Structures are given as structure tokens and as C-alpha cells.
Amino acid sequence: MGKQRETGEWIYFGEAGTTVRKLAGVLEGQGYELEFWEEAGVLEIGMEEGVTIDFEETQIHPKDEVTAAFARDNGCEAVFLVTFPSEHYERAKRVMKKILEKNGGVFCADNESMEPVLR
């Protein structure tokens, strides 16, 4: 079987009070180029070779009971859409793991099964 190609579309569930400023602070001094727009709720993390990971604060749609239940079950209130070029999954995964180490929360693929999950 061939290796499954990972998606470049994820959701980050953070604890209450998680903002793009807080996420940028977690990654400061680690060699990433960080730009954030607090009012817009957007964080751009520049990695090597001009590749970026984008975080965008969002709200769970009131009718999206699956996502709301996942957030509740994981004790998370802040929700971010996370996008990056799928071919750079391994690099992005390193960034996601650093955020998890320092800020907690859960990353899951933005698909119906919400898998894979990174904790």
C-alpha cells in the first residue's frame, strides 16, 4: 500500500484564551518568521523555503454538532482553521507539535472523520 497523503487542512482546538498573539509567543525565538494580525485573528508562520502555515481564528457553526462536541470533549474553546501545502506536512507537523507542547490543545484534520488527530 502507498503512503497516505496527509491533508493540508486542519483544525486547532485550543484552551479558552488562546489567541493568535499567544500562539505567536509560543513560537518566538524558534527560527520561524511570524506575522499576525490580531484584529483579523490571523497568524502566518513562515518556515524554510517560503512555506507558510496559516492560522485563522474561527467560530464553530451553530449547526455543526460534531465539531462542537469534539471541542467540548477535549476541553477546548478556541478554534482555528489551519492551512499549509500538504506536501509540507512533516514540517508543519513539527510546528504543530511545538504548539501542543507549550499551549496544549488538539489538532485534527478538517474532514468528516476528524482524523488523524495530534495531541
matplotlib code that plots the C-alpha trace (Angstrom):
import matplotlib.pyplot as plt

x = [0.0, 1.2, 1.7, -1.4, -1.0, -1.7, -4.1, -3.0, -6.3, -6.5, -8.4, -6.6, -8.6, -7.0, -8.0, -10.0, -8.0, -5.8, -5.3, -3.0, -0.8, -0.4, 0.4, 3.0, 4.5, 4.8, 6.9, 9.0, 12.8, 12.5, 13.5, 10.1, 9.1, 5.9, 3.3, 0.0, -3.0, -4.8, -8.0, -8.4, -7.4, -4.8, -1.3, 1.2, 4.1, 6.9, 9.1, 12.1, 11.8, 8.9, 6.4, 3.8, 1.3, -1.7, -3.9, -7.3, -9.5, -13.0, -16.2, -17.9, -21.1, -24.1, -25.4, -22.0, -22.7, -19.8, -17.2, -18.8, -18.9, -15.2, -14.2, -16.3, -14.9, -11.4, -12.0, -11.2, -13.0, -10.7, -10.9, -8.5, -8.5, -5.0, -3.8, -0.5, 0.7, 0.0, 3.4, 5.0, 3.1, 6.2, 7.5, 4.0, 3.7, 6.9, 5.3, 2.0, 3.9, 5.7, 2.3, 0.9, 3.9, 3.6, 0.0, -1.9, -5.0, -5.6, -5.0, -7.3, -7.7, -10.5, -12.6, -15.6, -13.8, -11.5, -8.6, -5.7, -5.5, -2.4, -2.4]
y = [0.0, 3.5, 6.1, 8.1, 11.7, 13.9, 16.9, 20.5, 21.5, 21.1, 22.5, 23.5, 23.4, 25.5, 26.2, 29.3, 32.4, 31.1, 33.9, 34.4, 36.5, 33.7, 31.2, 33.5, 33.9, 30.1, 30.0, 33.2, 32.6, 29.2, 30.3, 30.9, 34.1, 35.2, 37.7, 38.1, 40.4, 40.4, 42.1, 39.7, 36.7, 35.6, 34.2, 33.4, 31.1, 31.2, 28.1, 27.5, 27.9, 30.4, 27.7, 29.1, 27.7, 29.9, 30.0, 31.8, 32.2, 30.9, 30.0, 26.6, 26.9, 26.5, 23.6, 21.7, 19.5, 17.1, 19.8, 21.4, 18.0, 17.4, 20.8, 20.2, 16.6, 18.0, 21.0, 23.5, 26.7, 28.5, 27.2, 27.9, 26.8, 25.8, 25.5, 24.7, 23.0, 19.3, 18.3, 20.1, 18.1, 16.8, 20.4, 21.6, 18.7, 19.9, 23.3, 21.8, 19.6, 22.7, 24.4, 21.3, 21.1, 24.7, 25.5, 22.2, 21.6, 19.2, 19.3, 17.3, 17.0, 19.1, 16.2, 14.3, 11.7, 14.5, 12.1, 12.0, 13.7, 15.1, 15.6]
z = [0.0, -0.8, 1.9, 2.6, 1.6, 4.6, 4.2, 4.4, 6.1, 9.8, 12.8, 16.0, 19.2, 22.0, 25.5, 26.4, 25.9, 23.1, 20.5, 17.5, 19.7, 22.2, 19.5, 18.0, 21.5, 21.8, 18.6, 19.2, 19.0, 17.3, 13.8, 12.3, 10.6, 12.5, 11.3, 13.0, 12.6, 16.0, 14.9, 12.0, 14.1, 11.6, 12.2, 9.4, 10.4, 7.8, 7.6, 5.3, 1.6, 1.8, 3.0, 5.4, 7.9, 8.3, 11.4, 11.3, 14.4, 13.7, 15.4, 15.3, 13.2, 15.5, 13.4, 13.4, 16.4, 15.6, 15.8, 18.9, 20.7, 19.8, 21.2, 24.4, 24.9, 24.6, 26.9, 24.2, 23.4, 20.9, 17.3, 14.4, 10.8, 9.9, 6.3, 4.6, 1.4, 2.0, 0.6, 3.6, 6.2, 8.0, 8.5, 9.6, 12.0, 13.8, 14.3, 15.4, 18.0, 19.4, 19.8, 21.5, 23.9, 25.0, 24.6, 24.8, 22.8, 19.9, 16.1, 13.9, 10.1, 8.7, 7.4, 8.4, 10.5, 12.0, 11.7, 12.1, 15.5, 17.1, 20.8]

ax = plt.figure().add_subplot(projection="3d")
ax.plot(x, y, z, "-o")
ax.set_aspect("equal")
plt.show()
